[in-house]
Amino acid sequence: MVDLIFLHAPSVYDFRERATLWGPISDLVPSTPVFDMYPIGFTTLLAYVQQHGFQARIMNLAARMVRSARFDPDRALANLQAPRAFGIDLHWLPHAHGALEVARRVKQLHPRSPIIFGGYSATYFHEELIQLPYVDYILRGDSTEEALRLLLECLRSDSVPADVPNLTWKRPDGTVQVNPQTYVPDTLDHLTMDYHPLVRAVVRDRDLLNYAPFSHWLDYPIMASLTVKGCTEHCTICGGSAFAGRNLSNRHRPAYRSPECLAEDVRRIGALSRVFFAPCRAIVVR
């Protein structure tokens, strides 16, 4: 049984059926205006949980929908063997419609599989999101690898996640529980910025298109390594500013990846593929 399927939704679920005027924020990422590029956190989360014995996969619905007008996302979701849980990113706020619509449809198709939300925007609106009948868990903050592992352990053992940090969840009686936000790593060196687990998952599932970071990745191959989470500046438009970090992620100072680990990331990427390398930090503009 697959423990977790990460789902990345388009910014607007039915973008192929409506006329939309895309704003300038759509140029922030190297993909299309429907934000078909999933966050780099999918890569680190998948590697982390697989290192701890869980089986996970990625399904980039947005990229599949961009690549082919014949791709039916509802049929693809219905054909999935129900996993132990689904994980949906609500990182960039433009995904509000798409992420929630995918969650609603997934809950209808696979009612026994809980739905986990994560990302900056999910963190900001966690109290509102948890009230929705198709949202079961929200992992808050900019670092959720260990919290996700602990939550999957609880789901596997059918135990109550009362001690999982950074978690907003519902008890069986519908009562909302907000666990303390205590998992805030002060370094990124514990993360595995290694794309080999992703490549192995592609081979295992015999599925390249769902793992592609964005729709035209094969034409513009790019791999990234995370250099820092958090910021020292207070830009009012940025969800990744120092002010936002303190109030959303309980982060009081940036967490860096050491030069040695960053150099090793570059060596691993270079050994795997001759793609363009892009160091990045996780930010979101509201």
PEWO-V116447 format. One record per backbone hydrogen bond with DSSP energy under -0.5 kcal/mol. NH is the residue of the N-H (numbers start at 1). CO is the residue of the C=O. E is the energy in kcal/mol with one decimal. If there is no record, write none. Layout:
{{NH | CO | E} {NH | CO | E}}
This chain:
{{3 | 55 | -1.7} {4 | 55 | -1.6} {5 | 85 | -1.7} {6 | 4 | -0.5} {6 | 57 | -3.0} {7 | 87 | -3.3} {8 | 59 | -2.0} {9 | 7 | -0.6} {11 | 34 | -2.1} {15 | 12 | -1.5} {17 | 14 | -2.1} {18 | 15 | -0.6} {20 | 18 | -0.6} {22 | 20 | -0.8} {26 | 23 | -1.6} {27 | 24 | -1.7} {28 | 25 | -1.6} {31 | 29 | -2.4} {35 | 32 | -1.9} {38 | 36 | -0.6} {38 | 213 | -1.5} {42 | 39 | -1.9} {43 | 40 | -0.9} {44 | 40 | -1.4} {45 | 41 | -2.8} {46 | 42 | -2.4} {47 | 43 | -2.1} {48 | 44 | -2.3} {49 | 45 | -2.5} {50 | 46 | -2.0} {51 | 47 | -1.8} {52 | 48 | -0.8} {53 | 50 | -1.6} {54 | 49 | -2.3} {56 | 54 | -0.6} {57 | 4 | -1.7} {59 | 6 | -2.7} {60 | 210 | -1.1} {61 | 8 | -0.7} {61 | 59 | -1.6} {62 | 8 | -1.8} {64 | 60 | -2.0} {65 | 61 | -2.4} {66 | 62 | -1.9} {67 | 63 | -2.4} {68 | 64 | -1.6} {71 | 68 | -0.9} {73 | 71 | -0.7} {76 | 72 | -2.3} {77 | 73 | -2.5} {78 | 74 | -2.4} {79 | 75 | -2.0} {80 | 77 | -1.0} {82 | 80 | -0.6} {84 | 2 | -2.3} {85 | 3 | -0.6} {86 | 114 | -2.5} {87 | 5 | -2.6} {88 | 116 | -3.1} {89 | 7 | -1.1} {90 | 118 | -3.1} {95 | 92 | -2.1} {96 | 93 | -2.1} {98 | 11 | -2.1} {99 | 95 | -3.0} {100 | 96 | -1.3} {101 | 97 | -2.3} {102 | 98 | -2.4} {103 | 99 | -2.1} {104 | 100 | -2.3} {105 | 101 | -2.2} {106 | 102 | -2.8} {107 | 103 | -2.3} {108 | 104 | -1.5} {109 | 105 | -2.0} {110 | 106 | -3.3} {113 | 110 | -1.6} {114 | 84 | -0.7} {114 | 112 | -0.7} {116 | 86 | -3.2} {117 | 137 | -2.7} {118 | 88 | -1.3} {119 | 139 | -0.6} {121 | 91 | -1.0} {122 | 90 | -1.9} {123 | 119 | -2.3} {124 | 120 | -2.4} {125 | 121 | -2.2} {126 | 123 | -1.2} {129 | 125 | -2.8} {130 | 126 | -2.1} {131 | 128 | -0.9} {132 | 129 | -2.0} {135 | 132 | -1.5} {136 | 115 | -1.7} {137 | 115 | -2.1} {138 | 168 | -2.3} {139 | 117 | -2.8} {140 | 138 | -0.7} {140 | 166 | -3.3} {148 | 144 | -2.8} {149 | 145 | -2.0} {150 | 146 | -2.4} {151 | 147 | -2.2} {152 | 148 | -2.6} {153 | 149 | -2.0} {154 | 150 | -1.9} {155 | 151 | -2.4} {156 | 152 | -2.5} {157 | 153 | -2.0} {158 | 154 | -0.8} {159 | 154 | -2.4} {162 | 160 | -1.1} {164 | 161 | -1.2} {165 | 163 | -0.6} {166 | 180 | -2.6} {167 | 164 | -0.9} {168 | 138 | -2.6} {169 | 177 | -2.7} {170 | 136 | -1.0} {171 | 175 | -3.1} {174 | 171 | -2.7} {177 | 169 | -3.3} {179 | 167 | -3.1} {179 | 177 | -0.7} {182 | 180 | -1.4} {184 | 182 | -1.2} {188 | 256 | -2.3} {191 | 188 | -1.4} {193 | 191 | -0.9} {194 | 192 | -1.7} {197 | 194 | -0.6} {199 | 195 | -2.4} {200 | 196 | -2.9} {201 | 197 | -1.9} {202 | 198 | -2.1} {203 | 199 | -2.2} {204 | 200 | -3.0} {205 | 201 | -2.6} {206 | 202 | -1.0} {207 | 202 | -1.7} {211 | 208 | -0.7} {212 | 208 | -1.1} {217 | 214 | -1.8} {219 | 216 | -0.9} {220 | 216 | -1.5} {223 | 276 | -2.5} {225 | 278 | -1.0} {227 | 225 | -0.5} {227 | 280 | -2.6} {228 | 280 | -0.7} {229 | 255 | -2.3} {238 | 235 | -1.4} {239 | 237 | -0.5} {239 | 284 | -4.1} {241 | 238 | -1.1} {242 | 233 | -3.6} {245 | 241 | -2.8} {246 | 242 | -2.1} {247 | 243 | -2.0} {248 | 244 | -2.9} {249 | 244 | -0.7} {249 | 245 | -1.2} {251 | 245 | -2.5} {252 | 250 | -0.6} {255 | 229 | -2.9} {256 | 186 | -0.6} {256 | 254 | -0.5} {257 | 227 | -2.2} {262 | 258 | -2.6} {263 | 259 | -2.6} {264 | 260 | -2.0} {265 | 261 | -2.3} {266 | 262 | -2.0} {267 | 263 | -2.2} {268 | 264 | -2.6} {269 | 265 | -2.6} {270 | 266 | -2.6} {271 | 267 | -2.1} {272 | 268 | -1.5} {273 | 269 | -2.6} {276 | 221 | -1.8} {278 | 223 | -2.3} {280 | 225 | -2.3} {282 | 228 | -0.8} {283 | 281 | -0.7} {286 | 237 | -1.5} {286 | 284 | -0.5}}
